[in-house]
Amino acid sequence: MYRLRSLFFTISFCFFAIVVALPVQAQTSSQQWPQRPVRFIIPLGPGSGVDITARLVADKLSAKWGQPVVVENRPGGDAFLAITAVLSAHDDHVLLFAPASTFTAHTLLHDKLPYDPKELVPIARVTNTLIALGVPTDLNVSSVKELAAKIKAEPGKLNYASVTGANDLLFAAWLKTEKLDMAKVPYKDTVQAINDLAEGRIHAFIGAYAIMRPRVQAGKVRVIALTNRQHAKALNDIPTAAEAPAVRERIAADIRQVVSDSDVETKLAATGQVVNPGTPTEFTEAIEDQLKTVRQIGETLGIKPAQ
């Protein structure tokens, strides 16, 4: 497999499965929280990488917190459906569990946003998710170089799909840099994209290895590249509104304990994820690091961020 360093001219890219909370009008103390069932809102459909992780973590946290932790899928709308559902709840028991890449690219992908990014308050980094570039086995392509050659030989005839957000920009930057003509096929549910990839109806997909894995094992999909993984750098916190530090620290600490369990770590590793829990501060730093990478990709594509 080839690392996709050529995609960003030595820029490496991280993808995080995460928990993010939003400020509410009335916060509970860390000792009292949770007082009732907790909801994890997921911006992708069942079977996606973040869905697999969320359900595994939710099961462990339910036992630890003594309250049900319910996973609710809200795919579509470029994650706006999930984010606005959490915002409109005004409830610190309703959390967004999502890949950071679903929202770090929003200012480059949309002229206006239906929410204020400063309202997203990082709580806990859970894992570094392995992002893969997969192709149908029948495409007879075994490297990024071979894929580029095939696209050049058949301009406009091949298509691709990706998990929305920063992954869109990642692949688009590579296509532009290499002067390749490849159409994008939009999907509300990326699990369906994997089915189409396996059957050869689309010719490339970039997203979490977790959802490709069954098709890879079945011999239908070949992974030809993996994105780089890197640790967060020491950067300033993202400004946020009305944080609840005690509750954030409590949730983050509980998640660190849960995902450090050998059984959980083994199950997550099998789906192509590296357990990498962090404190709210570490997680904020990681998001800022990813935002810088996304901005650099946006500059490559000539996209100005929304104000």
N, C-alpha and C positions, 0 to 999 in steps of 0.2 A: 504494500500500500504506500501511497505517496502522501506526504503532508502537504496541505494546501497553502504553503507559504507564498506561492506565486499569486495567490488571490489578493494579497494585501501588501505586496512589496515589503516583506518582513514584518508586517503587522500580524500579530497572533490574535486569536479571537476566543473568548470564553462564553460558555452558555451555561446558565445556572437554572436548576429547578429550585424554586424559592417560595418563601412565604412572605407576603407583604400585607401590612395592615393599613387601614385608613383612619384618620382622626375622627372621633365621634364627639357629640356634644357633652355626654356625661361618661367619664371614664371610671372604671372600677379599679380597686387596688389590686396589687399582685396577690395578696393573701385571699381576696374574695374571688378572684378570677380562676376558672370560669364558673359562672353562676347557673348556666343553662347550656344546652347543646351548642357546639361550635360548628360553623359551616365553612368548608373550604370551597371557594368558587374557582373552577378551572376553566381557562379560556380555550381549551382543546377538548376533543371528543373522547369517549371511552376507548381505551386501548392505546392512547398516545403515551409517550414517555413520561410526561408530567402526571398523567392520570394514574399510571402504574405506581409511581413514587408516592403520590398523594394518598392513595388508598392504603398502601403499606404503612406509611407514617401515621395516617389517621387511626388505623386499627390499634397501633401501639399507644398513641396518645389518648385514645378513649379509655384504655385501661388505667393509664397513669393519672388522668385528670378526673376520672369518675363521672364523666359526662360523654354522651355520644358525640363523635366527630364525623359529620356527614360530608361526603364529597358530592358536589353538584357541578355537572358539566354545563358550561354555557359557551359552546363554540360559535364561531362566526363573527362577522363585523370587525375583523382585525383586532380581536380581543376587547373591543369597546363594550360589547354586551356584558362580558364578565366584570370589567372594571367599573362600569356604571352601576351594575347590580350591587357591587360592594359599596360604592359611594352612596347610593341612594338608601342603603340599609341603615346608615348612621348607627352602627352597632359594632362594638369592639369584639363581638363574638362571630362576626362575619369577616373572613379573611380571604385575600386573594392568594392562591397557590399557583404560581405561574413561572414559566421560563422568563428570565430577565429580558431576553431578546424580543419578547412579544410587545414590550412597550418602550425599550430604549431607542428604537428606530422610529417611533411614532412622529416625532417632529420633522423627520425627513420624508416620511411617506404621506403626510396629510398637511394641507394648508391650515386647517383649524382642528383643534381637538375638543371633544365633548367633556373634557375633564382637565383639571390643573395638575400637571406632573408633580408639583410640589406636595400634593396631597397623598402621594404614595410614600408611605413610611416603611423603610426596610426593617424587617424583624430578624429573619434568620436565613442564612444560606444553608441549603440542605445538601446538594450534590453538584458536582461538575458533570454535566451530561455530555457524553460523547456524541458529536455531530458528524454524520457520515454523508458522503456523496455516493449514492447508489445508482446502478443502472441495471436494466434487464440482462440476465445472463445471455439471452439470445442475441443481444446487441453485439456480442463478440468484441467488447471493449474491456481492457484490463488495466488501464491507467488513465490519468488525467490527460496526458499527452495524446493518447489514442482517441480519447473522446473529442478533444479539440480538433484533431485531424478529420474525424468523421463529420463533425459539424461543419467544418470548412468545405468538405467535399459535397455536402448536401445542405447548403445554406437555406434556412427557413423551413426545412422539412422535418426537423426534429423539435421536440418540445420538452419542457421540464416543469416540475412543481416543487414547492418548498413550503416549509412551515413559515407562516407569515411573520413579518417583523425584520429583525436584523439579518436573518438568513436570506431573505429576499435581496437585500442590498449586497450581501456577501457574494452571492452567485452572480448577480447583475454586474458587480464590479469586475469579476473575473471575465465575464462575457465581453464587457466593453474593453477591458485591457487587452484581451486576445483578439479583438475585432471579430467576434463570433455572432452569427445570426441564429438565435434559438428562441422560439416562442414560449411564453409562460402560460400554463393552464391553471386558473384559480380553483381552489377547492375550499369548501366550508369545513369539511372533515378530512384531515390529512390521512386518516386510516384508509379511506377510499382511494387516495392517491397511491398508497402502497400497493393496493390490489391492482390498480391500473398499471403501475410500474412492473409488477410481477408478470402481468399479461402482455407487456410490451406496448400498451396504449399510450404511455408516456415514456420518455427515453432517459430521464435523469430525475433524481429527487435528492434534495438536501434537507436533512432534518435529523431528529434523534435516532441513533442506532437502535434504541429499544424497540421502536415500532417496525424497523426493517428486519430485525433479528429472525423472526420466524420464517420469513421469506428467504433470507440468506441461508438458513439451515435447510430449507426445502430445495435449495439449488435454483431458485427462481430469480434471485437478485444477487448481484455482485457489488460489494463495497470496494470502490477504487480509490477512495481518499478519506482521511480523517482530519478534522480541524485540530489546531493546536490547543493544548490546555495549559493555562498558566495561573499562578497564584496572584492574588490581589496585591497592588502596590499601595504604599502609604500615601493616601490622598485625603483632602479635606472632605468633610461630610457634605452630603447634598442638603441644602436647606429644606426643612419640612415644616408643616403646620401642625401645631398642637400635639406634639408627641406624648406618648405615655411610657416613659423609660422603664418604670418598674415592671409593668406588664410585658413590655417587649423583651426585657432581659429574662423574665421568667419563662416566656414561650421559647426563646432562643436556647436557654439552658436545657429545657425539657427536650427540645428537638435534638440538641447535641447528644444527649444521653440516649435517646431512642435510636438514632441512626448509627450510633457507635456500637450498638448491640451486634454481636457477631452474626446472628441469624439474619438481621435486616441488612447488614453490610454485604453478606454473601448474595442475598437475593437482588440487591441493587447492582452489585458488580456484574451479575449475570446478564443484566439488561444494558450493559455498556455505560455504567455510571460510576464515578469515583466519589465516594463519600467524603465530603469536604465541608463539614458544618462550621459555621462561624458566628461570632457575636454580631449584634446589630451594627456596630462600628465597622467591623471587618466586611460585613455584607454591603454596607453603604459604599465603602471604598471599592469593592469589586464592581458595583454598578457604575460608579463614576469611571472606573477603568474601561468598562465596556462602552460607556457613552463616548469616551474619547476615540475608541476604535471605530464606532459607528460614524462619528463625525468625519473621521478620515476617509472612510468609505464613501460617505456623502460627497466629500470634496472631489474624490475620484470620479463620481458620477455627475458632478456639477449640480448637485441638489442643495438648495439653501434651506436651512431648518426653519420651521414655522416659528413665528414670534409669539 
